[in-house]
Amino acid sequence: MQSLQPDPKAQYRSVYEALKKIVLTEGLWRPLRGINVTMLGAGPAHAMYFACYEKMKKSLSDTLQQGGNSHLANGIAGSVATLLHDAVMNPAEVVKQRMQMFNSPYKSVLSCVRTVQRTEGFGAFYRSYTTQLTMNVPFQAIHFITYEFMQEHINPRREYNPRSHIVSGAVAGAVAAAATTPLDVCKTLLNTQENTALSSLNISGHLSGMLNAFRTVYQLGGLPGFFRGVQARVIYQMPSTAIAWSVYEFFKYFLTKHKLEKRTSL
């Protein structure tokens, strides 16, 4: 849906129409293409992400607002954690998005990695890294601030409460996703190097740089072009962040409880 000049067979007006067409024309499992490379990157990326966030949030909150919850500390901690997360996830995103393109020539993750490495060099896996950070730093700042804000209101005692974690995570993901969609459209263009769109503007070689991506998106789609796929992005992020936070909070509660029980038994 974010494609700026899609193939006539891959033009979608809604999320439902897109999903239906993809399944009917490309097969039942097509919407799950690239899931293996996403799972491969998500484990280490999220481990570093949450570890960095918790450590920085505690240190900064103690400095900025002794004993309290500082929204500034939450935003800064989330932004710094993003640097580590995206360093791992950016190459995975490049491979995933290229495999998900309509009529993608890549048959497997390994085939995609080898072809990109051979034809475009190692730098292709990080071509959109600065754009990814430009998108994800504000995304994660909004995401963490909204999550902590929601927790303050619906779970003020900060107890383990699955329902509050799911609701807070879903709202935080939706707000952050909608706000950063223009940057995501630019990132997708840099990752996929959409040939039809670039050729229509007589752009030869590889498009790089956030400013060039912004200019290209505006030339091809105007202001509405920056919000292509916003509906799908919000629908995707809501369950994604709800699951991430509820699973993370569960393991934090479980491991902390287990640690306390071990201490009291000694």
C-alpha positions as CSV (number, residue, x, y, z in Angstrom):
1,M,0.0,0.0,0.0
2,Q,3.0,2.3,0.5
3,S,4.2,1.7,-3.1
4,L,4.3,5.1,-4.9
5,Q,3.8,3.7,-8.4
6,P,2.4,0.1,-7.9
7,D,1.9,-2.5,-10.6
8,P,-1.7,-2.3,-11.9
9,K,-2.3,-5.8,-10.3
10,A,-1.1,-4.5,-6.9
11,Q,-3.2,-1.4,-6.5
12,Y,-5.2,-1.5,-3.2
13,R,-7.8,1.0,-1.8
14,S,-8.1,-0.6,1.6
15,V,-6.4,-3.0,4.0
16,Y,-9.1,-5.6,3.5
17,E,-8.9,-5.3,-0.3
18,A,-5.1,-5.6,-0.2
19,L,-5.2,-8.7,2.0
20,K,-7.9,-10.3,-0.1
21,K,-6.1,-9.6,-3.4
22,I,-2.7,-10.8,-2.1
23,V,-4.2,-14.1,-0.9
24,L,-6.2,-14.7,-4.1
25,T,-3.4,-13.8,-6.6
26,E,-0.2,-14.8,-4.7
27,G,-1.3,-17.5,-2.3
28,L,-2.4,-18.0,1.3
29,W,1.0,-17.7,2.8
30,R,2.1,-14.6,0.9
31,P,1.2,-12.1,3.7
32,L,3.6,-14.0,6.0
33,R,6.6,-13.6,3.6
34,G,9.7,-12.4,5.4
35,I,8.5,-13.5,8.9
36,N,11.6,-15.7,9.4
37,V,14.1,-12.8,9.0
38,T,11.9,-10.6,11.2
39,M,11.9,-13.2,14.0
40,L,15.7,-13.7,13.6
41,G,16.4,-10.0,14.1
42,A,13.6,-9.3,16.7
43,G,15.1,-11.4,19.5
44,P,18.4,-9.7,20.0
45,A,17.0,-6.3,18.9
46,H,14.3,-6.3,21.6
47,A,16.6,-7.7,24.3
48,M,19.0,-4.8,23.8
49,Y,16.1,-2.4,23.4
50,F,14.3,-3.1,26.7
51,A,17.5,-3.6,28.7
52,C,18.8,-0.2,27.6
53,Y,15.4,1.5,28.1
54,E,15.0,0.2,31.7
55,K,18.5,1.1,32.7
56,M,18.4,4.6,31.2
57,K,14.9,5.3,32.4
58,K,15.9,4.5,36.0
59,S,19.1,6.5,35.9
60,L,17.5,9.6,34.2
61,S,14.3,9.5,36.4
62,D,16.5,9.5,39.5
63,T,18.4,12.5,38.1
64,L,15.5,14.5,36.7
65,Q,12.7,13.7,39.1
66,Q,13.9,11.9,42.2
67,G,11.6,9.0,43.0
68,G,9.0,9.9,40.4
69,N,8.1,9.2,36.8
70,S,9.7,11.7,34.3
71,H,8.2,11.8,30.8
72,L,11.4,13.4,29.6
73,A,13.4,10.5,30.9
74,N,11.0,8.0,29.3
75,G,11.4,9.8,25.9
76,I,15.2,10.1,26.1
77,A,15.6,6.4,27.2
78,G,13.3,5.2,24.4
79,S,15.2,7.2,21.8
80,V,18.6,5.9,22.9
81,A,17.4,2.3,23.1
82,T,16.3,2.8,19.4
83,L,19.9,3.2,18.3
84,L,20.7,-0.3,19.4
85,H,17.4,-1.8,18.2
86,D,17.7,-0.4,14.7
87,A,21.3,-1.4,14.2
88,V,20.1,-5.0,14.3
89,M,16.7,-4.6,12.7
90,N,17.6,-2.4,9.7
91,P,19.2,-5.1,7.6
92,A,16.3,-7.5,8.5
93,E,13.8,-4.8,7.4
94,V,15.6,-4.3,4.0
95,V,15.4,-8.1,3.3
96,K,11.8,-8.4,4.6
97,Q,10.5,-5.5,2.5
98,R,12.3,-6.7,-0.7
99,M,10.8,-10.1,-0.2
100,Q,7.3,-8.6,0.3
101,M,7.3,-6.5,-2.8
102,F,4.8,-7.5,-5.6
103,N,6.5,-9.9,-8.0
104,S,9.6,-10.0,-5.8
105,P,12.5,-11.8,-7.6
106,Y,13.8,-13.2,-4.3
107,K,12.9,-16.8,-3.5
108,S,14.5,-17.0,0.0
109,V,16.2,-14.8,2.7
110,L,19.6,-16.2,1.8
111,S,19.0,-15.5,-1.9
112,C,17.9,-11.9,-1.1
113,V,21.0,-11.3,1.2
114,R,23.4,-12.7,-1.4
115,T,21.9,-10.7,-4.3
116,V,21.8,-7.4,-2.5
117,Q,25.3,-7.9,-1.2
118,R,26.6,-8.8,-4.7
119,T,24.8,-6.1,-6.7
120,E,24.6,-3.2,-4.2
121,G,27.2,-3.9,-1.6
122,F,27.0,-4.1,2.2
123,G,26.0,-0.5,2.5
124,A,22.6,-1.3,1.0
125,F,21.5,-3.0,4.3
126,Y,22.1,0.4,6.0
127,R,21.0,2.8,3.3
128,S,17.9,3.7,5.2
129,Y,19.5,3.6,8.7
130,T,19.5,7.4,9.2
131,T,15.9,7.6,7.9
132,Q,15.0,4.6,10.1
133,L,16.4,6.5,13.1
134,T,14.8,9.7,12.1
135,M,11.5,7.8,12.1
136,N,12.0,5.5,15.1
137,V,13.5,8.0,17.5
138,P,10.3,10.2,17.5
139,F,8.2,7.0,17.2
140,Q,9.8,5.5,20.3
141,A,9.8,8.7,22.2
142,I,6.0,9.1,21.5
143,H,5.5,5.4,22.1
144,F,7.2,5.3,25.5
145,I,5.8,8.6,26.7
146,T,2.2,7.5,25.7
147,Y,2.7,4.1,27.3
148,E,3.9,5.5,30.6
149,F,1.2,8.2,30.6
150,M,-1.5,5.6,30.1
151,Q,0.0,3.4,32.9
152,E,-0.1,6.4,35.2
153,H,-3.8,6.7,34.6
154,I,-5.1,3.2,34.4
155,N,-2.5,1.4,36.5
156,P,-1.2,4.0,39.0
157,R,0.2,1.5,41.5
158,R,2.3,-0.1,38.7
159,E,1.3,-3.6,39.5
160,Y,1.4,-6.5,37.0
161,N,-2.0,-6.0,35.2
162,P,-2.2,-7.7,31.8
163,R,-5.2,-5.8,30.7
164,S,-3.6,-2.4,31.4
165,H,-0.4,-3.4,29.6
166,I,-2.3,-4.5,26.5
167,V,-4.5,-1.3,26.4
168,S,-1.5,1.0,27.1
169,G,0.6,-0.8,24.5
170,A,-2.1,-0.7,21.8
171,V,-2.8,3.0,22.3
172,A,0.9,3.9,22.4
173,G,1.5,2.0,19.2
174,A,-1.4,3.6,17.4
175,V,-0.5,7.2,18.3
176,A,3.2,6.7,17.5
177,A,2.5,4.9,14.2
178,A,0.1,7.5,12.9
179,A,2.4,10.4,13.8
180,T,5.4,8.8,12.0
181,T,3.8,7.4,8.8
182,P,5.4,10.0,6.5
183,L,8.9,8.9,7.6
184,D,7.9,5.3,7.2
185,V,6.9,5.9,3.6
186,C,10.3,7.5,2.9
187,K,12.1,4.6,4.7
188,T,10.1,2.0,2.5
189,L,11.2,3.9,-0.7
190,L,14.9,3.8,0.4
191,N,14.7,0.1,1.4
192,T,12.9,-1.1,-1.8
193,Q,14.4,1.3,-4.4
194,E,11.1,1.1,-6.2
195,N,12.2,1.0,-9.9
196,T,9.0,2.1,-11.6
197,A,8.7,5.2,-9.3
198,L,12.3,6.2,-9.7
199,S,12.3,5.6,-13.5
200,S,9.3,7.9,-13.9
201,L,11.4,10.8,-12.4
202,N,14.4,9.8,-14.5
203,I,16.4,8.9,-11.3
204,S,19.2,6.5,-12.2
205,G,21.3,4.5,-9.8
206,H,20.2,4.1,-6.1
207,L,18.2,6.7,-4.2
208,S,19.8,7.6,-0.9
209,G,19.3,10.1,1.9
210,M,16.3,11.2,3.7
211,L,15.9,14.6,2.0
212,N,16.0,12.9,-1.5
213,A,13.4,10.4,-0.3
214,F,11.1,13.2,1.0
215,R,11.5,15.1,-2.3
216,T,10.8,12.0,-4.4
217,V,7.7,11.0,-2.4
218,Y,6.3,14.6,-2.7
219,Q,6.9,14.7,-6.5
220,L,5.1,11.4,-7.0
221,G,2.3,11.6,-4.5
222,G,2.1,15.1,-3.1
223,L,1.1,15.5,0.6
224,P,-1.3,12.5,0.5
225,G,1.7,10.4,-0.6
226,F,3.3,10.7,2.8
227,F,0.3,9.0,4.4
228,R,0.0,6.0,2.1
229,G,-0.7,2.9,4.2
230,V,-1.4,4.8,7.4
231,Q,-4.4,2.6,8.1
232,A,-2.5,-0.6,7.7
233,R,0.4,0.8,9.7
234,V,-1.8,1.6,12.7
235,I,-3.7,-1.7,12.5
236,Y,-0.3,-3.5,12.4
237,Q,1.3,-1.5,15.3
238,M,-1.6,-1.8,17.8
239,P,-1.5,-5.6,18.3
240,S,2.3,-5.5,17.8
241,T,3.0,-3.1,20.6
242,A,0.2,-4.6,22.8
243,I,1.8,-8.0,22.5
244,A,5.4,-6.7,23.0
245,W,4.5,-4.8,26.2
246,S,2.3,-7.5,27.7
247,V,4.9,-10.3,27.1
248,Y,7.7,-8.0,28.4
249,E,5.8,-7.0,31.5
250,F,4.9,-10.6,32.2
251,F,8.5,-11.8,32.1
252,K,9.6,-8.8,34.1
253,Y,7.0,-9.7,36.8
254,F,7.8,-13.4,36.6
255,L,11.6,-13.0,36.9
256,T,11.4,-10.3,39.6
257,K,9.0,-12.5,41.6
258,H,11.3,-15.5,41.2
259,K,14.3,-13.5,42.3
260,L,12.5,-12.2,45.4
261,E,11.4,-15.7,46.3
262,K,14.9,-17.0,46.0
263,R,16.2,-14.2,48.3
264,T,13.5,-14.9,51.0
265,S,14.2,-18.6,50.9
266,L,17.9,-18.1,51.7
